[in-house]
Amino acid sequence: MKIGVIADDFTGASDIANTLAKGVEPEGGLRTAQFPGIPNTPADEEIEAGVVSLKSRTAPVEEAVADSLSALRWLADQGCQQFIFKYCSTFDSTMEGNIGPVAEALANELGAQRVVFCPAFPTTGRTVYHGHLFVLGKLLHESGMENHPLTPMTDANIRRWLQYQTQEAVGQVSIDAIKQGSEAIAVALQNADERFVIGDAISDEDLLAWGEALKDAQLISGGSGIALGLPRNFLREASSKSTGSLFTGVAGPAVILAGSCSGATRGQIEVHAKSHPTFAIDVPGVMSGDVTAQTLLDFFEAHLGQAPLAYSSGSPEDVRAIQNQFGQEAVADKLDRLFADTARKLAEAGYKRLVVAGGETSGAVAKAVSEALGSPAMSIGPEVDPGVPVLSVGKSEPIALALKSGNFGAPDFFSKALRMMEAGK
């Protein structure tokens, strides 16, 4: 492997795997695979970029650090020359969050002298300007992220936010240097007094400049956008050869599972419900044991061939009420188990296309499917919407997955993903 990625959730892992696999023209991308959790066997030799998907975004700091270091060591054993710590493009964390501690641990393990933090992903409206994170032109804390049920973001100044989480001094390379190109960025980094540095970026051109400036960096951190220019550093050295996606399409029974409460996902559910059967998961019923994986499977079987959707989603007020009644961690654990058990039953029943919304939900589903098929590597297929590729699990009888972060995707994402899974493009 050339590049190794430690991602703090499954949809974010798919996002950056997609970026590394696509690359930019004319060079293209790297042969990329995503792994649901840390493998216990070596990766295939033809894989050039490996993305390890963890469930560490909201994990306790000690657990997140331990898992991230284990992922780093496995990737190092595969020969990786450069490492990326991937978190959400909305910097999802709290003041006591683990982005800072994980970055510290990875930097210390590698002996990295300077680490850039750049969550920008302009294609999806995430930009960083003078250290402030914007979402579709709105400051982060005015974008709706302030209402996130697990990681409410109440400050757009990510330099200040990161400083809450780390003992390291946090500096900044501002847009003025970025617009002068990669050499100016490299000089600004060299002259920085701080070990951790926030990087501005408001366009893909900025990210490409960052990619060139960071060609020799041991450790980089950010959203998937920061990886945009990295594959060509290896391809230009002729140490890798770009190959297109090998995904040719998967036909067969299909379902949609949604466990995100984001505004985008709620809108997608509303669009899909206009012409397809839907099942609203009763969370109190899940907590009492009245709603189980078999309940969902029965619904899907009753609507075979109709792209049925089962969802657990609601307004921020509804979510808070449920969490107050049963406890935030208890609800999250029960829903994760429900979706994982459902995915396992779907795989056993011969379902071939699964579209999933929500980071935690996607993680539970991807791991369950991977275990059911005995296949740790997921290959990267075509991109449904920016940041969301089709994934293929298993070789002889593969299952296609589309794992969508809550805020990603067009209003018709669910139907579009199912069509692309079948057509292969």
N, C-alpha and C positions, 0 to 999 in steps of 0.2 A: 504493500500500500504506500501511497504518497502522502495523502491527507487523512487524518483521523479526526472525527467530530464526536464530542461528548454533548449530547442534546438533553435538555432537562424535561422534555416531554415528547410524546410520539408524533403529534401533528407538526411540531416544530422540527423534528428530525426529518419527516417527509419533505417539509418545505426546503430545508438546506440540502437534502439529498437531491432534490429536483434541481436546485441551483447548480450544484456541482456536476450533475449529469448533463445539463444543457450547456453550461459555459456560455461563451459569446462567440459570434462569428468573427473571423473565419476559422478560428482554431477549434471551436466546439468544447465539449466537456470530457469528463473522466468516467471510466467504467465504475459505477457507484452502486453500493448495496447498503441497505438499512437493516439493522439488527434490533429486534425487540428484546432489550436487556443485554447483559454482557454474555457473549458466547463462552462455552467451555471447551470449544475446539477451534483450531486455526481456521482462518478465512480462506476461501479459494484464492489461488495465486493471481488470477486475472483481475481481481478487484483492485482498483487504484485509489478509490476513496471509500472509506468505511464510516458509517454513521451509527453510533450506538445510542439507542433510545432509552433513556432512563425515565423514572417517574420521580424526579427530585425537585421539581419547581416549588412545591408546597411542603416538601418533606422537612423534618427537623434538620437543623444545620449539620449536626454530627453525621446523620445518616446521608445527607446530600453530599457532604465532603467525602465520606468513605466510598460511596458508590461511584462518584466521579473519578476518584483516584484509581479505583479498580478498573474502570473503563479506560482511563488513560494508559494504565500498564498493559492491558490487553492490546490496545491499539499500537503501543510502542513495540510489543512483541511481534506485531505484524509488519514492522519495518517503517511505520509512518515517520515522515520527516518534518511534518508540520501539523499542529493541533489547533482545533477551534473549540472553544466553549460556547455552545449555542443556547441562547435564551430567547424569549419572545421579543418581537419587534416593538412591543409596548412595555418592555422592561418589567414584566409582571413580577412583583415582589412586594415586600413591606419594608418598613424601616429596619426590622429585625430579620429581613430576608437573607437568603443564602447565596445570592449572586456574588457578593463581595467575598465571603468566606471560601466559596468553591474556587473562585479565581485565585485567591491567595494560595490555597493548597496546591492547585495545578501549577502556578508560577514557581512556587518553592520546589516542587518535585522536579520540574524541568530546569530550574535555575534561570528562568526567564527574567531579564533585567527590566523589561518594559512591556506592558500589556495594553493594547488598545481596546476600548469598549465602544462599539458602534452598532446600535440596534436599528439603524436606518434601513428601510425597505421602500424606496420611493414608488415602486410599481404598485404597491398596495396603500400608498398614502402616508407611510411612516417616514418622517424626515427629522434630522437633528440639525438645529441652527443655533450657534453660540451656546451649545450645551443643553438646549431645551428641546424636548421631544414633542413633535406635533403628529396628530392623526387626522389626515384629510384636512389639513389647514387649521385644526383646532389644537390648542394646548392640551397635552395629555390629560390633565386633571379636569378639563372641560369637554372631553370627548365621549364620555360615558364610562371610561375606565375607572372613574372615581366610585362607580357603583359595583365594581366587580365583587362577587360574593367571597372570593378567597384572597385576592391580592388587589385591594382597592388602591389605585394610584392617585395620590392627592397632591403631587408636585411634579411639574413638567421639567424641572431642573434636575436632570439625571446625574449631573456632577455632584450636586448636593445630596441627592438620594443615595448614590453609591457611597458617599462619605459616611453616611449613617452606618453602613454595613462593614466597613473595613478600617483597619488600623493604618493602611497605606495612604499616603497623600495622593489626592486625585487632581490631575491637571487637565488640560484641554488643548486640542489642536483645532482652531476655529476655521470657519469657512474661507477666511482670507487666504490662508495657506493652501487649503484644498484646491482652490480655483487656480493656483499657480502650478499645479501638477505634482506628480509623484516625487520629483527631486525636492521640491519645497516641503512636502510632507515629511520626507525622510530627514531633512535638516531640522524641522520643527520637533520631530520625535527625539532626535539626537540631543537637542538643546533643552528638552524638557527636564525639569528637576524631579518630577514625580514618577513613581513606578507605574501607576495606573493613569491612563489618559483617555478622556472622552473625545471621540472623533466626530466632527460634523460631517454631514452628507445630505444633500438635497436633490441629487439626481443620480442616475446610473453612471454617468461620466465620473462623478465624484467617487463612486464605489470602485470603478475601474482604476482610478488613480490610486486609491488606497491599496487595491490589490497589488499593483506594481511596487508600491512603496514597501509593502509587507512581505515581499517575496522571500526574505531570509528570516522572518519572524518565527520564533519557536512556538509561541502561543498567541492566539488572537481570540477576541471574544466579541459577540454581537448577535444580531439577527441573521437571517439567511442571506441578506444582501451583502454582507461583508465578504462572503465567499464568491461573489460574482466574478471577480477578476483573478482568482487564485489558480484555477485550472490551467490557464494559458501560460502561467509561469513555468509549469512542468512541461506542457506541450511544446512550447517554444524551444525548450532544451532538448526536444526529441526523445525525452525519456518515457513518453507515453504516446499512445496513438488513440485519437478520438474514434469512438464507435457509436453508432446510433442505438436507439432503444431496440431491444430484441423482442419487445412485447408485441404480439400479433392479435390480441383480442381473446376474450373469454366469454363464452355464451353459457346460459343456464339460469336457474332461478336466482332472483335478486330481491334484496330487502334494504331498507334504510333504517338506521338507528341514530337517534339524536339525543345527546345528553348535555347540550349547551344551552345556556340561558342568555346568550348574547343577542343583541338586536338583530344582527344579520341572520343568525340561525332561526330566530322566531319568524322573521320575514320569509325565509326559505320554506319553513314548515307551512306557513299560511298559503304560499303559492302552490306548493305540492298538494295540499289538502283540497284544493279546488277541483282536482281531477283524479285523485288517487285515494284509496282507503287509508285512514290514519287511526292510530291507537294512542290515546293520551295515558301515559303511565301514572297511576295513582300512587304517589310517594308514600302516604300513610299505609296504603295497602302493601307496598313493598316492605315497609318497616314491620308490619304485623305478620308478614309471610303469606298473605292472601294473593299477592301478585308475584309470580315466579317466572323463571325462564320458560317453563312449559306454557304459561299463560301467553307469553309473547309468541312462542312457536305456534301455538294453536291459531292465533290471529293471522300469522303469516301464511300458514297452510290453508286457511280459509280464503285467502286472497292471493293465491299463487298466480303469478303472471301479471299482477296488477301493480307492481312496484309499491308494495305496502310500506308504510312508515310507522314506526313506534317511537315515541319521543317522551322525554322528561324535560320540560322546559317551562319557563314562566317569567313573569316580570321580577325585577329586583325585590319588590315588596313581597311577592308570593314566596320567593326563595328564602328571604329572611324569616318569614313566618314559619316555614317548614323547619329551617335550621334552629330557630328558637324553641320549637316544639320538641324536636328529637335530638338536637345536637349536630353541629356542622360536620364533624368527623364521622359520626355514626351514619348520617345520611349519605355522605360521599362513599363510605366503605360499602354500604348496602347496594347502592346504585352500581358501583364498579363491579361488584360480584354478580349482580343481575345481568349486566351487559356481557361480562365474560362468560357466564354460564350459557347465556343465549347464543353467543358466537360459537361456543363449543357445540351446542346442539345443532346449529345451522350448518356447521362444517360436516358433522356426522350425517345430517339429513341430505347432503348433496347440494346445498346452496353454493353458488359459484361467484356471485357478485354482491359485495357488501359496501355500502356507502355509510360513512360514520361521521357525525358532527360532534365536536368537543374534544379537547385534549385528553382529559382523564378517561372519557369513554373510548376514544380511539386507542389509548394505551391498553386498556383492558381487553378490547376486542382483538387488536393485533397480536398480543401475547397469547391469547387463547387460541386463535387460528394457527399461529406458528407452532404452538405445542401440539395441536391436534394433527397437523400435517408432518410434524417432526422436521421442520425446515427453519433454521434460525435466520437465514438471509432472505430479504425481500428485495427483488429487483425493481428498478425504477422504469416506469412506462411514460406515456404521454401526459402532458400537463392539462388538467381540466380547466382550472382557472389559476391566475397567478399564485404561486406558492403551494399548489395542491396537485401532485401527480397521482396517476394510477400506480398502484403497487401490485406486484405479482408474488404470491407465496406458493412454494412447492413447484416441482418440475414436471412430474408425469401428469398430474391432474391438478393444475394450479387453481387457486382462488384469487380473484382480483379484489383489491381494496382501494377505497379512496378515503383518506383520513383527513378531515377538514377541521382546522382550528375554528373556534366559534365565530370569529369576526370575518372570516374569509369567504370568498365565493359570491358569484352573482345570484340574483333571486331564483333563477331556475337551475341552480347548481345540482340538485339531486337527480333530476331527469337527465341533465347533460352528462353527469358522471356515468350513469348507467349506460347511456348510448356509447360513450367513448370506450368503456370497458369491453363492450361487445364488438365494436368496430375495430378497436385497436389503434385508433387515431382520432 
